[in-house]
Amino acid sequence: MARVFLPPRLRKLAGAESLDVAGGTVREVLTRLADDHPDLAEQLLSENQLAPELQLSVANVMTRKLTTPVEDHTEIHFLPAIGGG
């Protein structure tokens, strides 16, 4: 299982700072997370893609690809996107 770390605004919806979630790809992990915590579904995915206000670090590599492989004990960190000008 992957260990998923949530940003503060999502922790309240999940009831935890981090969760262990099964899945072989980022998409599978997000789908399982959304199924287990329906309040998170809208916050994580938008039109079948990672929500635009989130960034993702998988095993210390930034990515937005939902096809990114996930192995047991992989750390996945959701980070709020930073924008501005």
DSSP file (Angstrom, degrees, kcal/mol; ACC not computed):
  #  RESIDUE AA STRUCTURE BP1 BP2  ACC     N-H-->O    O-->H-N    N-H-->O    O-->H-N    TCO  KAPPA ALPHA  PHI   PSI    X-CA   Y-CA   Z-CA
    1    1 A M              0   0    0      0, 0.0    72,-2.6     0, 0.0    21,-0.2   0.000 360.0 360.0 360.0 146.4    0.0    0.0    0.0
    2    2 A A  E     -A   21   0A   0     19,-2.8    19,-2.7    70,-0.2     2,-0.6  -0.594 360.0-128.2 -84.9 151.7    1.1    3.6   -0.7
    3    3 A R  E     -Ab  20  75A   0     71,-2.6    73,-2.8    17,-0.2     2,-0.5  -0.925  24.8-158.8-101.5 118.2    1.2    6.1    2.1
    4    4 A V  E     -Ab  19  76A   0     15,-3.5    15,-2.3    -2,-0.6     2,-0.5  -0.872   2.1-159.0-103.6 123.0   -0.8    9.2    1.1
    5    5 A F  E     -Ab  18  77A   0     71,-3.3    73,-2.4    -2,-0.5    13,-0.2  -0.888  11.3-153.8-103.7 128.9   -0.1   12.5    2.8
    6    6 A L        -     0   0    0     11,-2.6    73,-0.1    -2,-0.5     5,-0.0  -0.754  16.3-115.2-105.3 146.5   -2.8   15.1    2.6
    7    7 A P    >>  -     0   0    0      0, 0.0     3,-1.7     0, 0.0     4,-1.4  -0.372  43.2 -96.8 -71.0 160.4   -2.5   18.9    2.9
    8    8 A P  H 3> S+     0   0    0      0, 0.0     4,-0.9     0, 0.0     3,-0.3   0.830 121.5  55.4 -49.8 -42.2   -4.2   20.6    5.9
    9    9 A R  H 34 S+     0   0    0      1,-0.2     4,-0.3     2,-0.2    -3,-0.0   0.757 112.5  43.3 -68.8 -21.7   -7.5   21.5    4.1
   10   10 A L  H <> S+     0   0    0     -3,-1.7     4,-1.7     2,-0.1    -1,-0.2   0.661  97.2  74.7 -93.6 -18.8   -8.0   17.9    3.0
   11   11 A R  H  X>S+     0   0    0     -4,-1.4     4,-2.4    -3,-0.3     5,-1.0   0.880  91.9  56.0 -60.8 -38.0   -7.1   16.3    6.3
   12   12 A K  H  <5S+     0   0    0     -4,-0.9    -1,-0.2     1,-0.2    -2,-0.1   0.887 107.8  48.3 -62.5 -38.4  -10.4   17.4    7.8
   13   13 A L  H  45S+     0   0    0     -4,-0.3    26,-0.2    -3,-0.2    -1,-0.2   0.833 119.3  38.2 -71.3 -32.4  -12.3   15.6    5.1
   14   14 A A  H  <5S-     0   0    0     -4,-1.7    -2,-0.2     2,-0.2    -1,-0.2   0.672 101.0-131.0 -91.6 -19.5  -10.3   12.4    5.5
   15   15 A G  T  <5S+     0   0    0     -4,-2.4     2,-0.3    -5,-0.2    -3,-0.2   0.699  78.3  70.3  75.5  18.7  -10.0   12.5    9.3
   16   16 A A  S   <S-     0   0    0     -5,-1.0    -2,-0.2    -6,-0.2    -1,-0.2  -0.989  76.0-130.6-160.9 156.9   -6.3   11.9    9.1
   17   17 A E  S    S+     0   0    0     -2,-0.3   -11,-2.6     1,-0.2     2,-0.3   0.815  97.9  10.7 -78.5 -34.0   -3.0   13.5    8.1
   18   18 A S  E     -A    5   0A   0    -13,-0.2     2,-0.3    -3,-0.1    -1,-0.2  -0.979  66.3-163.5-144.9 156.5   -2.0   10.4    6.1
   19   19 A L  E     -A    4   0A   0    -15,-2.3   -15,-3.5    -2,-0.3     2,-0.6  -0.986  22.5-125.6-139.7 146.5   -3.7    7.2    4.9
   20   20 A D  E     +A    3   0A   0     -2,-0.3     2,-0.4   -17,-0.2   -17,-0.2  -0.856  37.6 178.9 -92.2 124.3   -2.5    3.8    3.6
   21   21 A V  E     -A    2   0A   0    -19,-2.7   -19,-2.8    -2,-0.6     2,-0.2  -0.990  22.2-133.4-134.3 133.9   -4.2    3.2    0.2
   22   22 A A        +     0   0    0     -2,-0.4    10,-0.2   -21,-0.2     2,-0.2  -0.563  46.2 117.6 -84.2 148.4   -3.8    0.3   -2.2
   23   23 A G        -     0   0    0     -2,-0.2    -2,-0.1    47,-0.1   -21,-0.1  -0.679  54.7-134.7 161.3 148.9   -3.3    0.8   -5.9
   24   24 A G  S    S+     0   0    0     -2,-0.2    46,-2.4    45,-0.1     2,-0.3   0.591  92.3  27.6 -95.1 -13.4   -0.9    0.1   -8.7
   25   25 A T  B  > S-E   69   0B   0     44,-0.3     4,-2.3     1,-0.1     5,-0.2  -0.907  87.7-104.3-138.0 166.9   -1.1    3.6  -10.3
   26   26 A V  H  > S+     0   0    0     42,-1.8     4,-2.9    -2,-0.3     5,-0.2   0.911 121.7  55.1 -57.9 -42.3   -1.8    7.1   -9.1
   27   27 A R  H  > S+     0   0    0     39,-2.7     4,-2.7     1,-0.2    -1,-0.2   0.922 108.1  48.0 -58.0 -45.4   -5.3    6.8  -10.7
   28   28 A E  H  > S+     0   0    0     38,-0.3     4,-2.4     2,-0.2    -1,-0.2   0.902 112.5  48.8 -63.6 -40.9   -6.0    3.6   -8.8
   29   29 A V  H  X S+     0   0    0     -4,-2.3     4,-2.7     2,-0.2    -2,-0.2   0.934 113.4  46.7 -63.5 -45.9   -4.9    5.2   -5.5
   30   30 A L  H  X S+     0   0    0     -4,-2.9     4,-2.7     2,-0.2    -2,-0.2   0.897 112.2  50.7 -64.2 -40.0   -7.0    8.3   -6.1
   31   31 A T  H  X S+     0   0    0     -4,-2.7     4,-2.4    -5,-0.2    -1,-0.2   0.932 112.9  45.4 -63.3 -45.6  -10.0    6.2   -7.1
   32   32 A R  H  X S+     0   0    0     -4,-2.4     4,-2.6     2,-0.2     5,-0.2   0.912 113.2  50.7 -63.8 -42.5   -9.7    4.1   -3.9
   33   33 A L  H  X S+     0   0    0     -4,-2.7     4,-1.9     1,-0.2     7,-0.2   0.920 112.3  46.5 -61.5 -44.0   -9.2    7.2   -1.8
   34   34 A A  H  < S+     0   0    0     -4,-2.7     7,-0.4     2,-0.2    -2,-0.2   0.874 112.7  50.2 -66.7 -37.7  -12.3    8.8   -3.3
   35   35 A D  H  < S+     0   0    0     -4,-2.4    -2,-0.2     1,-0.2    -1,-0.2   0.909 115.4  42.3 -65.5 -42.0  -14.3    5.6   -2.8
   36   36 A D  H  < S+     0   0    0     -4,-2.6    -2,-0.2     1,-0.3    -1,-0.2   0.771 128.5  29.9 -75.8 -26.4  -13.3    5.3    0.8
   37   37 A H    >X  -     0   0    0     -4,-1.9     3,-2.5    -5,-0.2     4,-0.7  -0.698  68.4-178.2-135.1  79.2  -13.7    9.1    1.5
   38   38 A P  H >> S+     0   0    0      0, 0.0     3,-0.7     0, 0.0     4,-0.6   0.767  79.9  65.2 -54.4 -29.9  -16.4   10.5   -0.8
   39   39 A D  H 34 S+     0   0    0      1,-0.2     4,-0.4   -26,-0.2     3,-0.1   0.756 101.2  52.1 -64.9 -21.9  -16.0   14.0    0.6
   40   40 A L  H X> S+     0   0    0     -3,-2.5     4,-1.8    -7,-0.2     3,-0.6   0.727  86.6  84.3 -83.3 -23.0  -12.5   14.0   -0.9
   41   41 A A  H <X S+     0   0    0     -3,-0.7     4,-2.2    -4,-0.7     3,-0.5   0.886  92.7  44.1 -51.1 -50.9  -13.6   12.9   -4.4
   42   42 A E  H 3< S+     0   0    0     -4,-0.6    -1,-0.3     1,-0.2    -2,-0.1   0.812 114.2  51.5 -64.2 -30.8  -14.4   16.4   -5.6
   43   43 A Q  H <4 S+     0   0    0     -3,-0.6    -1,-0.2    -4,-0.4    -2,-0.2   0.746 115.5  39.5 -79.3 -24.5  -11.3   17.8   -4.1
   44   44 A L  H  < S+     0   0    0     -4,-1.8     7,-3.0    -3,-0.5     2,-0.4   0.852 115.6  39.3 -94.3 -40.2   -8.9   15.3   -5.7
   45   45 A L  E  <  -F   50   0C   0     -4,-2.2     2,-0.4    -5,-0.3     5,-0.2  -0.902  51.6-177.4-121.7 143.0  -10.3   14.8   -9.2
   46   46 A S  E >  S-F   49   0C   0      3,-3.0     3,-1.2    -2,-0.4    -4,-0.0  -0.962  80.9 -16.6-137.2 117.5  -11.7   17.2  -11.8
   47   47 A E  T 3  S-     0   0    0     -2,-0.4     3,-0.1     1,-0.3    -1,-0.1   0.906 128.1 -54.0  52.3  45.5  -13.0   15.8  -15.1
   48   48 A N  T 3  S+     0   0    0      1,-0.2     2,-0.3     0, 0.0    -1,-0.3   0.675 123.0  97.2  65.2  20.3  -11.1   12.6  -14.5
   49   49 A Q  E <  S-F   46   0C   0     -3,-1.2    -3,-3.0    16,-0.0    -1,-0.2  -0.860  90.0 -77.3-127.9 165.2   -7.8   14.5  -14.0
   50   50 A L  E     -F   45   0C   0     14,-0.4    -5,-0.3    -2,-0.3    -6,-0.1  -0.435  63.8 -95.2 -60.4 133.8   -5.9   15.6  -10.9
   51   51 A A    >   -     0   0    0     -7,-3.0     3,-2.0     1,-0.1    -1,-0.1  -0.250  32.1-125.5 -53.4 136.9   -7.6   18.7   -9.6
   52   52 A P  T 3  S+     0   0    0      0, 0.0    -1,-0.1     0, 0.0    -2,-0.1   0.729 106.3  61.1 -62.9 -22.6   -5.8   21.8  -11.0
   53   53 A E  T 3  S+     0   0    0    -10,-0.1    28,-2.7    27,-0.1     2,-0.4   0.407  97.6  75.4 -86.0   5.5   -5.2   23.3   -7.5
   54   54 A L  E <   -C   80   0A   0     -3,-2.0     2,-0.3    26,-0.3    24,-0.0  -0.895  58.3-163.3-118.2 147.4   -3.2   20.3   -6.5
   55   55 A Q  E     -C   79   0A   0     24,-3.4    24,-2.6    -2,-0.4     2,-0.4  -0.844  16.8-143.3-116.0 160.9    0.3   19.1   -7.2
   56   56 A L  E     -CD  78  63A   0      7,-0.7     7,-2.7    -2,-0.3     2,-0.5  -0.988  12.0-165.7-133.7 132.8    1.5   15.6   -6.6
   57   57 A S  E     -CD  77  62A   0     20,-2.4    20,-2.7    -2,-0.4     2,-0.6  -0.979   9.8-174.0-115.6 120.6    4.8   14.1   -5.4
   58   58 A V  E >  S-CD  76  61A   0      3,-2.7     3,-1.0    -2,-0.5    18,-0.2  -0.961  77.2 -18.3-117.0 115.3    5.2   10.4   -5.9
   59   59 A A  T 3  S-     0   0    0     16,-2.7    -1,-0.2    -2,-0.6    17,-0.1   0.904 129.8 -52.7  53.4  43.8    8.4    8.9   -4.4
   60   60 A N  T 3  S+     0   0    0     15,-0.4     2,-0.5     1,-0.2    -1,-0.2   0.667 116.2 114.5  68.1  20.7    9.8   12.4   -4.3
   61   61 A V  E <   -D   58   0A   0     -3,-1.0    -3,-2.7     2,-0.0     2,-0.2  -0.986  65.8-129.0-122.0 124.7    9.1   13.1   -8.0
   62   62 A M  E     +D   57   0A   0     -2,-0.5     2,-0.3    -5,-0.2    -5,-0.2  -0.518  43.5 152.8 -71.5 134.7    6.6   15.8   -9.0
   63   63 A T  E     -D   56   0A   0     -7,-2.7    -7,-0.7    -2,-0.2    -2,-0.0  -0.987  43.0-166.4-156.1 158.3    4.0   14.6  -11.5
   64   64 A R        +     0   0    0     -2,-0.3     2,-0.5    -9,-0.1   -14,-0.4   0.232  58.9 117.6-123.8   4.6    0.5   15.1  -12.7
   65   65 A K    >   -     0   0    0      1,-0.2     3,-1.3    -9,-0.1   -39,-0.2  -0.638  50.4-161.0 -80.7 120.0    0.3   11.8  -14.6
   66   66 A L  T 3  S+     0   0    0     -2,-0.5   -39,-2.7     1,-0.3   -38,-0.3   0.612  89.3  65.8 -74.4 -11.3   -2.4    9.5  -13.2
   67   67 A T  T 3  S+     0   0    0    -41,-0.2    -1,-0.3   -42,-0.1     3,-0.1   0.437  70.4 127.8 -88.2   0.0   -0.6    6.6  -14.9
   68   68 A T    <   -     0   0    0     -3,-1.3   -42,-1.8     1,-0.1   -41,-0.2  -0.369  66.2-114.8 -58.0 127.4    2.4    7.0  -12.7
   69   69 A P  B     -E   25   0B   0      0, 0.0     2,-0.4     0, 0.0   -44,-0.3  -0.328  27.3-157.8 -66.3 147.3    3.2    3.5  -11.2
   70   70 A V        -     0   0    0    -46,-2.4     2,-0.2    -3,-0.1   -47,-0.1  -0.996   7.4-168.3-128.5 126.7    2.9    3.1   -7.4
   71   71 A E    >   -     0   0    0     -2,-0.4     3,-1.9     1,-0.1   -46,-0.0  -0.629  41.2 -71.1-106.1 168.3    4.6    0.4   -5.5
   72   72 A D  T 3  S+     0   0    0      1,-0.3   -70,-0.2    -2,-0.2    -1,-0.1  -0.316 121.0  16.1 -55.8 140.5    4.2   -0.8   -1.9
   73   73 A H  T 3  S+     0   0    0    -72,-2.6    -1,-0.3     1,-0.3     2,-0.2   0.526  87.5 149.6  70.8   8.9    5.4    1.8    0.6
   74   74 A T    <   -     0   0    0     -3,-1.9   -71,-2.6   -73,-0.1     2,-0.5  -0.517  43.5-133.3 -67.7 137.6    5.5    4.6   -2.0
   75   75 A E  E     -b    3   0A   0    -73,-0.2   -16,-2.7    -2,-0.2     2,-0.5  -0.840  20.4-169.6 -95.0 129.2    4.9    8.0   -0.4
   76   76 A I  E     -bC   4  58A   0    -73,-2.8   -71,-3.3    -2,-0.5     2,-0.5  -0.981   3.1-167.9-118.2 123.0    2.4   10.2   -2.2
   77   77 A H  E     -bC   5  57A   0    -20,-2.7   -20,-2.4    -2,-0.5     2,-0.5  -0.951  11.0-151.2-115.4 125.9    2.2   13.8   -1.1
   78   78 A F  E     - C   0  56A   0    -73,-2.4   -22,-0.2    -2,-0.5   -24,-0.0  -0.834  21.0-174.4 -90.1 128.7   -0.6   16.2   -2.2
   79   79 A L  E     - C   0  55A   0    -24,-2.6   -24,-3.4    -2,-0.5     2,-0.2  -0.971  28.9-111.8-125.3 138.4    0.6   19.7   -2.3
   80   80 A P  E     - C   0  54A   0      0, 0.0   -26,-0.3     0, 0.0     2,-0.1  -0.499  39.7-113.8 -66.9 135.3   -1.4   22.8   -2.9
   81   81 A A        -     0   0    0    -28,-2.7     2,-0.5    -2,-0.2   -26,-0.0  -0.406  25.9-139.9 -67.0 145.3   -0.4   24.4   -6.3
   82   82 A I        +     0   0    0     -2,-0.1     2,-0.3    -3,-0.0    -1,-0.1  -0.936  31.2 161.6-110.9 127.4    1.2   27.8   -5.9
   83   83 A G        +     0   0    0     -2,-0.5     2,-0.3     0, 0.0     0, 0.0  -0.850   9.7 108.9-136.7 172.6    0.3   30.5   -8.4
   84   84 A G              0   0    0     -2,-0.3    -2,-0.0     1,-0.1     0, 0.0  -0.919 360.0 360.0 147.9-172.1    0.5   34.2   -8.8
   85   85 A G              0   0    0     -2,-0.3    -1,-0.1     0, 0.0     0, 0.0   0.394 360.0 360.0-154.8 360.0    2.2   36.8  -10.7
